[in-house]
Amino acid sequence: MPIIGLNINKISAERKENAFLGKGLEIKTQPQITDVRETKLEGLSKENIDILSIGFAMSSTFNPDAGSILIEGSILYKSDKKDAILKEWKKAKALPSEDGVIVLNHIFNKASIIGLYLADLLSLPPIISLPRVEPRRDYDKTSQSVTPTQEKKN
């Protein structure tokens, strides 16, 4: 896997006083690549390994103006296509598609856990949809079975 590690540099979370958390609250969570640069990592054999440091920010906003969560950091990324990735970043401020998918999925996997925890601490709704268990609609009267669903209800 080309991801070597993830560093968190900044965490900011706020719940506004008198925040509206009822029906109609919109939660928007969005990761963003903020920087791509070349760096070196010292290996076990004391030899430097050329890698990329990919800066990111993942923000969650709760509208109308109920609060926000911001997580910033960097991903250490090893690729044989390092020069092509740097060239694409300098040209379009974007990662090549294949690398972008890997990096953004890793950001979602790691930063979402932190964001969920922070939202819970601040009594804000989860930043991503979580599975919910609800009664089956087509159950027979002798069985009170339940099934998980991905529907989000606010």
C-alpha positions as CSV (number, residue, x, y, z in Angstrom):
1,M,0.0,0.0,0.0
2,P,1.4,3.4,-0.9
3,I,0.2,5.1,2.3
4,I,3.0,5.1,4.8
5,G,1.3,7.2,7.5
6,L,-1.0,10.0,8.5
7,N,-0.3,12.9,10.8
8,I,-2.9,15.1,12.3
9,N,-1.7,18.7,12.8
10,K,-4.8,20.6,13.8
11,I,-8.3,19.8,15.2
12,S,-10.9,22.4,15.7
13,A,-14.5,21.8,16.7
14,E,-17.3,24.2,17.7
15,R,-21.0,24.0,18.6
16,K,-22.7,27.3,18.4
17,E,-24.6,28.5,21.4
18,N,-28.4,28.0,20.8
19,A,-27.6,25.8,17.8
20,F,-30.5,24.5,15.8
21,L,-30.3,20.7,15.7
22,G,-33.8,19.8,14.5
23,K,-35.3,18.6,11.3
24,G,-33.8,20.2,8.2
25,L,-30.2,20.5,9.7
26,E,-27.8,20.0,6.8
27,I,-24.5,18.3,7.5
28,K,-21.8,18.7,4.8
29,T,-18.5,16.8,5.2
30,Q,-15.8,17.4,2.6
31,P,-12.1,16.4,2.4
32,Q,-9.7,18.6,0.5
33,I,-6.1,18.2,-0.7
34,T,-4.3,21.4,0.3
35,D,-0.7,20.7,-0.6
36,V,1.6,18.1,-2.3
37,R,5.3,18.3,-1.8
38,E,8.3,16.0,-1.9
39,T,10.1,15.0,1.3
40,K,12.5,12.4,2.5
41,L,11.9,9.8,5.2
42,E,14.8,8.1,6.9
43,G,14.5,4.3,6.5
44,L,15.7,1.6,8.9
45,S,19.0,1.3,7.0
46,K,19.6,5.0,7.5
47,E,19.0,5.6,3.8
48,N,16.5,8.3,2.8
49,I,13.4,7.3,1.0
50,D,11.8,9.8,-1.3
51,I,8.1,10.2,-0.6
52,L,5.3,12.7,-1.0
53,S,3.7,14.7,1.9
54,I,0.1,15.3,0.9
55,G,-1.6,18.0,3.1
56,F,-5.3,17.7,3.7
57,A,-8.2,19.4,5.5
58,M,-11.5,17.7,6.2
59,S,-14.3,20.0,7.2
60,S,-17.8,19.3,8.5
61,T,-20.3,22.0,8.7
62,F,-23.7,21.9,10.3
63,N,-26.1,24.4,8.7
64,P,-27.9,26.6,9.5
65,D,-24.9,27.7,11.5
66,A,-25.0,25.1,14.3
67,G,-21.3,24.3,14.4
68,S,-18.3,23.0,12.5
69,I,-15.4,20.5,12.7
70,L,-12.1,20.9,11.0
71,I,-9.3,18.3,10.9
72,E,-6.0,19.1,9.1
73,G,-3.0,17.0,8.6
74,S,-0.8,15.2,6.1
75,I,-0.5,11.8,4.5
76,L,2.9,10.3,3.8
77,Y,2.6,8.7,0.3
78,K,5.1,6.5,-1.6
79,S,4.7,6.1,-5.3
80,D,6.8,5.2,-8.3
81,K,4.9,8.0,-10.1
82,K,6.1,10.7,-7.7
83,D,7.2,13.1,-10.5
84,A,3.9,12.7,-12.4
85,I,1.9,13.3,-9.3
86,L,3.9,16.5,-8.5
87,K,3.5,17.7,-12.1
88,E,-0.2,17.2,-12.0
89,W,-0.5,19.0,-8.7
90,K,1.5,22.0,-9.9
91,K,-0.5,22.1,-13.2
92,A,-4.1,21.5,-11.9
93,K,-3.9,21.5,-8.1
94,A,-5.3,17.9,-8.3
95,L,-4.0,14.4,-7.9
96,P,-4.1,11.8,-10.7
97,S,-7.4,9.9,-10.4
98,E,-5.9,6.6,-9.2
99,D,-3.8,8.3,-6.5
100,G,-6.6,10.7,-5.6
101,V,-9.0,7.8,-4.8
102,I,-6.5,6.1,-2.5
103,V,-5.6,9.3,-0.7
104,L,-9.2,10.6,-0.3
105,N,-10.5,7.2,0.9
106,H,-7.7,7.1,3.5
107,I,-8.6,10.6,4.7
108,F,-12.3,9.6,5.0
109,N,-11.4,6.3,6.8
110,K,-9.2,8.0,9.4
111,A,-10.5,11.5,9.8
112,S,-14.2,10.4,9.9
113,I,-13.5,8.5,13.1
114,I,-12.1,11.6,14.8
115,G,-15.0,13.7,13.4
116,L,-17.6,11.3,14.7
117,Y,-16.0,11.4,18.1
118,L,-15.8,15.2,18.2
119,A,-19.5,15.5,17.0
120,D,-20.5,13.2,19.8
121,L,-18.6,15.1,22.4
122,L,-20.3,18.4,21.3
123,S,-23.7,16.8,21.1
124,L,-23.8,17.3,17.3
125,P,-25.3,14.8,14.9
126,P,-22.8,12.3,13.3
127,I,-20.8,13.8,10.4
128,I,-21.5,10.7,8.2
129,S,-24.5,8.4,7.9
130,L,-24.4,5.5,10.3
131,P,-26.3,2.2,9.9
132,R,-29.6,2.1,11.8
133,V,-31.6,-0.9,13.0
134,E,-35.3,-0.6,12.3
135,P,-38.2,-3.1,12.4
136,R,-38.8,-5.0,9.2
137,R,-41.8,-3.8,7.3
138,D,-42.7,-7.3,6.0
139,Y,-42.4,-9.3,9.3
140,D,-44.9,-11.9,10.3
141,K,-46.8,-11.4,13.6
142,T,-44.9,-14.2,15.4
143,S,-41.5,-12.8,14.7
144,Q,-40.4,-9.3,15.9
145,S,-37.2,-9.3,13.8
146,V,-35.1,-6.3,12.9
147,T,-32.7,-5.5,10.1
148,P,-30.0,-2.9,9.7
149,T,-30.5,-0.1,7.1
150,Q,-28.3,2.8,5.8
151,E,-31.2,5.4,5.9
152,K,-30.3,8.5,7.8
153,K,-33.1,10.3,9.7
154,N,-32.7,13.6,11.4
